[in-house]
Amino acid sequence: MSRNISTRDRILRLFTALILVVLFMGSFITGTVSYVALAVAAILFITSIVGLCPLYKALNIRTKKQSS
């Protein structure tokens, strides 16, 4: 399993997930939107921890430099 997310991208994903969770927990977003935001936060968190984004893989995108 080859990682395709750079460190910068991983940090940005973690930060975005954290913001979405704070918005959810603080009731700044409600209803269906809050649950969608929570699901997006979970996906961003998991992909940042694993270092692999299935969507990037499907679109053949790499933000991580390949080692030579």
C-alpha positions in Angstrom: 0.0 0.0 0.0 1.7 3.1 -1.3 1.0 6.5 0.4 -0.2 9.2 -1.9 -0.8 12.1 0.6 2.0 14.5 1.5 2.7 15.7 5.0 1.3 19.1 4.3 -1.9 17.6 2.9 -2.2 15.3 5.9 -1.9 18.2 8.3 -4.5 20.2 6.4 -6.9 17.3 6.5 -6.4 16.9 10.2 -7.0 20.6 10.8 -10.1 20.6 8.6 -11.5 17.5 10.4 -10.9 19.2 13.8 -12.7 22.3 12.7 -15.7 20.3 11.5 -15.8 18.3 14.8 -15.7 21.6 16.8 -18.5 23.0 14.7 -20.6 19.9 15.3 -19.9 19.7 19.0 -20.6 23.4 19.5 -23.9 23.1 17.7 -22.8 25.8 15.1 -24.1 23.4 12.5 -27.3 21.4 13.0 -29.5 18.9 11.2 -28.5 16.8 8.3 -25.6 19.1 7.5 -24.0 18.4 10.9 -24.0 14.7 10.3 -22.6 15.1 6.8 -19.9 17.3 8.2 -19.1 14.7 10.8 -18.9 12.0 8.2 -16.5 14.2 6.1 -14.4 14.8 9.2 -14.2 11.1 9.9 -13.1 10.4 6.3 -10.5 13.2 6.4 -9.2 12.0 9.7 -8.8 8.4 8.6 -7.2 9.3 5.3 -4.7 11.6 7.0 -3.7 8.9 9.6 -3.4 6.2 6.9 -1.7 8.5 4.4 -3.7 7.0 1.5 -6.7 8.7 -0.2 -8.8 6.3 -2.4 -10.1 9.2 -4.4 -6.6 10.4 -5.2 -5.7 6.8 -6.2 -8.7 6.6 -8.5 -7.8 9.9 -10.1 -4.1 9.1 -10.2 -3.2 12.1 -8.0 -0.2 12.1 -5.7 0.7 15.0 -3.4 3.6 13.0 -1.9 6.8 13.0 -3.8 7.9 9.6 -5.0 11.2 8.4 -3.6 13.9 7.6 -6.2 
